[in-house]
Amino acid sequence: MEAIIKPKERPLFLIKIKEVLFMTEMEIKEQICDVCHKMWQLGWVAANDGNVSVKLPDGNFICTPTGISKSFITPEKLVKINAQGEILEANDGYRPSSEMKMHMRCYELRDDVGAVVHAHPPAATGFAVAHLPMDRYIMIEAVISLGSVPLTPFGVPSTKEVPDAIAPYLPDHDAMLLENHGAVTVGADLCTAYYRMETLELWAKIELNARLLGGEKEISEKNIGRLLELRKSAKVTGRHPGYRHYRKNK
């Protein structure tokens, strides 16, 4: 008989979605730190780039502070805020990232979102800098988990321009490229949001390699439909755009 492992005994990064409600605030903070450290180790952020937030069961949020490298994030540096962005708990000298406006728009428009991750993964951000959406259905896993990823209009960070830019795409997408900026992913929990960023970056690398080998070849629309049925049967959380292209030249 399989031994029953309580949520707190599992590695924090591997906790399942249904177990998130049983995590303490400290465990959530430790999970955020784990994700931040992974982002830095993978080279998705430099200096003070990127931000992470998680929605708590009571409707408040834990988020990363402004002005600190993700490699140096520790639980006591994280900030607790309410839905209006007001600080509820923070140690002296720490305040929420100015880009929490973007995070809050995700939570406002999607009641299924429990976490938001923003980073600058080099390959995916390369598409954002080239003003190219990632809308080629070329990799099975990316088709199932993400579908096409749109390029959102330019917005100055920390202003309402970025939230306004992503808002039209949020109803159908769990990952978006930010023009000349980076990427943002959402999920029912932090693991899911982080994994979507991983998938996005790997897909970008694979697409670039395919171009070096003569060009990427898309999966047929019929087989994409079959993959979406697989997504449905696997009960993958989040939203999916279906079969959608954004680039004018297919």
Kinemage of the C-alpha trace (Angstrom):
@kinemage 1
@onewidth
@group {chain A} dominant
@subgroup {mainchain}
@vectorlist {calphas} color= white
{ca met a 1} P 0.000 0.000 0.000
{ca glu a 2} L 1.380 3.422 -0.985
{ca ala a 3} L 2.422 5.528 1.964
{ca ile a 4} L 0.453 8.727 2.446
{ca ile a 5} L 2.718 11.766 2.292
{ca lys a 6} L 1.356 14.957 3.779
{ca pro a 7} L 1.752 18.137 1.683
{ca lys a 8} L 4.287 19.658 4.072
{ca glu a 9} L 6.496 16.575 3.694
{ca arg a 10} L 6.718 16.890 -0.096
{ca pro a 11} L 9.283 19.050 -1.883
{ca leu a 12} L 7.569 22.450 -2.067
{ca phe a 13} L 8.108 22.725 -5.800
{ca leu a 14} L 6.238 19.485 -6.450
{ca ile a 15} L 3.092 20.167 -4.443
{ca lys a 16} L -0.037 19.420 -6.455
{ca ile a 17} L -2.691 22.003 -7.253
{ca lys a 18} L -5.286 20.433 -4.922
{ca glu a 19} L -2.810 20.640 -2.047
{ca val a 20} L -2.104 24.368 -2.358
{ca leu a 21} L -4.969 25.271 -0.040
{ca phe a 22} L -3.255 23.267 2.703
{ca met a 23} L 0.050 25.158 2.426
{ca thr a 24} L 0.946 27.642 5.128
{ca glu a 25} L 1.959 31.165 4.171
{ca met a 26} L 5.555 30.286 5.008
{ca glu a 27} L 5.442 27.287 2.665
{ca ile a 28} L 4.044 29.513 -0.091
{ca lys a 29} L 6.826 32.020 0.534
{ca glu a 30} L 9.434 29.273 0.344
{ca gln a 31} L 7.910 28.058 -2.920
{ca ile a 32} L 8.098 31.588 -4.362
{ca cys a 33} L 11.762 31.772 -3.355
{ca asp a 34} L 12.387 28.388 -4.996
{ca val a 35} L 10.874 29.621 -8.264
{ca cys a 36} L 12.814 32.900 -8.092
{ca his a 37} L 16.097 31.050 -7.611
{ca lys a 38} L 15.329 28.715 -10.521
{ca met a 39} L 14.538 31.684 -12.771
{ca trp a 40} L 17.870 33.285 -11.928
{ca gln a 41} L 19.828 30.039 -12.337
{ca leu a 42} L 18.260 29.493 -15.754
{ca gly a 43} L 19.241 32.983 -16.874
{ca trp a 44} L 15.673 34.215 -17.277
{ca val a 45} L 16.357 37.299 -15.132
{ca ala a 46} L 19.331 39.555 -14.451
{ca ala a 47} L 19.886 42.206 -11.814
{ca asn a 48} L 16.426 43.084 -10.436
{ca asp a 49} L 14.394 41.713 -13.365
{ca gly a 50} L 11.213 39.684 -13.073
{ca asn a 51} L 8.505 39.269 -10.472
{ca val a 52} L 6.329 36.529 -8.984
{ca ser a 53} L 3.051 36.579 -7.089
{ca val a 54} L 0.651 34.061 -5.546
{ca lys a 55} L -2.973 34.551 -4.531
{ca leu a 56} L -3.799 33.407 -1.016
{ca pro a 57} L -7.062 31.646 -0.065
{ca asp a 58} L -8.216 34.814 1.764
{ca gly a 59} L -7.931 36.925 -1.398
{ca asn a 60} L -4.677 38.649 -0.458
{ca phe a 61} L -1.358 38.154 -2.248
{ca ile a 62} L 2.287 37.364 -1.586
{ca cys a 63} L 4.653 38.982 -4.076
{ca thr a 64} L 8.319 39.656 -4.712
{ca pro a 65} L 9.701 43.051 -3.671
{ca thr a 66} L 11.096 45.679 -5.995
{ca gly a 67} L 14.804 46.271 -6.451
{ca ile a 68} L 16.137 42.847 -5.421
{ca ser a 69} L 17.770 40.148 -7.528
{ca lys a 70} L 15.775 36.928 -7.652
{ca ser a 71} L 18.957 35.132 -6.577
{ca phe a 72} L 18.798 36.921 -3.212
{ca ile a 73} L 15.097 36.470 -2.479
{ca thr a 74} L 14.326 34.972 0.939
{ca pro a 75} L 10.934 34.555 2.680
{ca glu a 76} L 11.355 37.564 4.974
{ca lys a 77} L 11.871 39.847 1.956
{ca leu a 78} L 8.520 38.977 0.382
{ca val a 79} L 5.569 41.345 0.710
{ca lys a 80} L 1.910 40.707 1.485
{ca ile a 81} L -0.619 43.001 -0.196
{ca asn a 82} L -4.365 43.200 -0.717
{ca ala a 83} L -6.307 43.386 -3.986
{ca gln a 84} L -5.843 47.177 -4.066
{ca gly a 85} L -2.068 46.790 -3.908
{ca glu a 86} L -1.879 48.103 -0.355
{ca ile a 87} L 0.857 46.650 1.852
{ca leu a 88} L -0.462 44.418 4.634
{ca glu a 89} L 2.832 42.922 5.786
{ca ala a 90} L 6.400 43.862 4.872
{ca asn a 91} L 9.686 44.235 6.679
{ca asp a 92} L 11.315 47.666 6.701
{ca gly a 93} L 12.670 48.700 3.324
{ca tyr a 94} L 10.616 46.250 1.266
{ca arg a 95} L 7.729 47.161 -1.013
{ca pro a 96} L 5.960 45.328 -3.842
{ca ser a 97} L 7.220 45.347 -7.401
{ca ser a 98} L 5.842 48.232 -9.440
{ca glu a 99} L 4.794 45.642 -12.012
{ca met a 100} L 2.209 44.199 -9.649
{ca lys a 101} L -0.269 46.278 -11.671
{ca met a 102} L 0.183 43.704 -14.432
{ca his a 103} L -0.262 40.832 -11.987
{ca met a 104} L -3.393 42.337 -10.492
{ca arg a 105} L -4.975 42.685 -13.934
{ca cys a 106} L -4.458 38.943 -14.435
{ca tyr a 107} L -6.216 38.184 -11.149
{ca glu a 108} L -9.008 40.676 -11.860
{ca leu a 109} L -9.850 39.244 -15.276
{ca arg a 110} L -9.288 35.553 -14.491
{ca asp a 111} L -10.761 34.060 -11.330
{ca asp a 112} L -8.995 30.787 -12.180
{ca val a 113} L -5.544 32.368 -11.845
{ca gly a 114} L -3.711 31.636 -8.611
{ca ala a 115} L -0.192 32.745 -9.572
{ca val a 116} L 1.630 34.971 -12.055
{ca val a 117} L 5.231 34.763 -13.261
{ca his a 118} L 7.022 37.487 -15.232
{ca ala a 119} L 10.530 36.973 -16.585
{ca his a 120} L 12.836 37.709 -19.525
{ca pro a 121} L 13.767 34.235 -20.834
{ca pro a 122} L 16.272 34.975 -23.642
{ca ala a 123} L 14.869 32.890 -26.502
{ca ala a 124} L 11.217 33.784 -25.938
{ca thr a 125} L 12.117 37.419 -25.286
{ca gly a 126} L 13.996 37.334 -28.593
{ca phe a 127} L 10.630 36.790 -30.294
{ca ala a 128} L 9.187 39.700 -28.308
{ca val a 129} L 12.077 41.929 -29.390
{ca ala a 130} L 11.654 40.818 -33.015
{ca his a 131} L 7.925 41.626 -32.710
{ca leu a 132} L 6.975 38.049 -33.551
{ca pro a 133} L 4.202 36.172 -31.745
{ca met a 134} L 4.911 32.512 -31.067
{ca asp a 135} L 1.968 31.168 -33.024
{ca arg a 136} L 3.440 28.195 -34.888
{ca tyr a 137} L 1.955 24.875 -33.771
{ca ile a 138} L 5.162 22.868 -33.986
{ca met a 139} L 5.723 21.110 -30.650
{ca ile a 140} L 3.184 18.686 -29.200
{ca glu a 141} L 3.670 19.671 -25.561
{ca ala a 142} L 3.409 23.388 -26.354
{ca val a 143} L 0.279 22.837 -28.443
{ca ile a 144} L -1.392 21.046 -25.532
{ca ser a 145} L -0.297 23.384 -22.747
{ca leu a 146} L -0.178 26.791 -24.430
{ca gly a 147} L -1.429 26.959 -27.999
{ca ser a 148} L -0.347 30.138 -29.763
{ca val a 149} L 1.285 32.886 -27.706
{ca pro a 150} L 0.422 36.448 -28.746
{ca leu a 151} L 2.649 39.497 -28.793
{ca thr a 152} L 1.031 42.235 -26.708
{ca pro a 153} L 1.497 45.938 -27.584
{ca phe a 154} L 4.334 47.983 -26.107
{ca gly a 155} L 3.832 49.329 -22.619
{ca val a 156} L 6.096 51.179 -20.204
{ca pro a 157} L 6.747 48.970 -17.126
{ca ser a 158} L 5.128 50.032 -13.832
{ca thr a 159} L 2.402 51.983 -15.680
{ca lys a 160} L -1.124 50.916 -16.588
{ca glu a 161} L 0.019 50.519 -20.197
{ca val a 162} L 1.213 46.950 -19.660
{ca pro a 163} L -1.958 45.746 -17.876
{ca asp a 164} L -4.046 47.399 -20.586
{ca ala a 165} L -1.913 45.761 -23.290
{ca ile a 166} L -2.346 42.209 -21.977
{ca ala a 167} L -6.014 42.527 -21.001
{ca pro a 168} L -7.503 41.658 -24.438
{ca tyr a 169} L -5.463 38.436 -24.580
{ca leu a 170} L -6.005 37.160 -21.036
{ca pro a 171} L -9.402 35.510 -21.668
{ca asp a 172} L -7.830 33.004 -24.096
{ca his a 173} L -4.146 32.779 -23.201
{ca asp a 174} L -2.048 31.596 -20.258
{ca ala a 175} L 1.203 32.917 -21.762
{ca met a 176} L 1.917 36.211 -23.495
{ca leu a 177} L 4.953 37.923 -24.968
{ca leu a 178} L 5.414 41.569 -23.968
{ca glu a 179} L 6.698 43.658 -26.867
{ca asn a 180} L 10.401 44.553 -26.372
{ca his a 181} L 10.121 43.404 -22.768
{ca gly a 182} L 9.714 39.732 -21.848
{ca ala a 183} L 6.970 37.256 -21.074
{ca val a 184} L 4.223 36.631 -18.539
{ca thr a 185} L 2.529 33.349 -17.650
{ca val a 186} L -0.385 32.548 -15.368
{ca gly a 187} L -1.592 29.380 -13.689
{ca ala a 188} L -3.978 27.963 -11.132
{ca asp a 189} L -0.943 27.657 -8.860
{ca leu a 190} L 2.688 28.740 -8.892
{ca cys a 191} L 4.065 25.460 -10.240
{ca thr a 192} L 1.746 25.644 -13.245
{ca ala a 193} L 2.616 29.277 -14.004
{ca tyr a 194} L 6.334 28.464 -13.725
{ca tyr a 195} L 6.057 25.346 -15.891
{ca arg a 196} L 4.324 27.375 -18.599
{ca met a 197} L 7.279 29.759 -18.656
{ca glu a 198} L 9.600 26.743 -18.957
{ca thr a 199} L 7.565 25.370 -21.852
{ca leu a 200} L 7.525 28.762 -23.564
{ca glu a 201} L 11.304 29.144 -23.397
{ca leu a 202} L 12.039 25.576 -24.540
{ca trp a 203} L 9.614 25.991 -27.438
{ca ala a 204} L 11.367 29.236 -28.464
{ca lys a 205} L 14.755 27.494 -28.444
{ca ile a 206} L 13.413 24.570 -30.485
{ca glu a 207} L 11.818 26.896 -33.033
{ca leu a 208} L 15.080 28.789 -33.471
{ca asn a 209} L 16.947 25.502 -33.980
{ca ala a 210} L 14.348 24.375 -36.526
{ca arg a 211} L 14.893 27.586 -38.481
{ca leu a 212} L 18.606 26.851 -38.644
{ca leu a 213} L 17.731 23.446 -40.111
{ca gly a 214} L 15.560 24.829 -42.879
{ca gly a 215} L 12.428 26.029 -41.137
{ca glu a 216} L 9.811 24.801 -38.696
{ca lys a 217} L 7.011 22.546 -39.980
{ca glu a 218} L 3.597 22.909 -38.362
{ca ile a 219} L 1.425 20.079 -37.104
{ca ser a 220} L -1.682 19.699 -39.252
{ca glu a 221} L -4.886 21.358 -38.095
{ca lys a 222} L -6.510 17.917 -37.874
{ca asn a 223} L -3.820 16.634 -35.514
{ca ile a 224} L -3.966 19.851 -33.513
{ca gly a 225} L -7.639 19.090 -32.939
{ca arg a 226} L -6.713 15.651 -31.673
{ca leu a 227} L -4.152 17.173 -29.300
{ca leu a 228} L -6.750 19.581 -27.953
{ca glu a 229} L -9.051 16.649 -27.265
{ca leu a 230} L -6.173 15.086 -25.352
{ca arg a 231} L -5.799 18.323 -23.386
{ca lys a 232} L -9.490 18.190 -22.531
{ca ser a 233} L -9.385 14.560 -21.399
{ca ala a 234} L -6.299 15.284 -19.288
{ca lys a 235} L -8.243 18.139 -17.618
{ca val a 236} L -5.468 20.657 -18.124
{ca thr a 237} L -6.291 23.840 -16.213
{ca gly a 238} L -6.312 27.303 -17.720
{ca arg a 239} L -7.353 28.728 -21.083
{ca his a 240} L -6.442 27.810 -24.650
{ca pro a 241} L -6.900 29.840 -27.854
{ca gly a 242} L -7.619 26.823 -30.035
{ca tyr a 243} L -6.164 26.969 -33.531
{ca arg a 244} L -5.158 30.610 -33.936
{ca his a 245} L -2.434 32.460 -35.839
{ca tyr a 246} L -1.428 36.070 -35.273
{ca arg a 247} L 1.234 36.534 -37.935
{ca lys a 248} L -0.126 37.629 -41.297
{ca asn a 249} L 2.128 35.281 -43.240
{ca lys a 250} L 1.511 31.694 -42.201
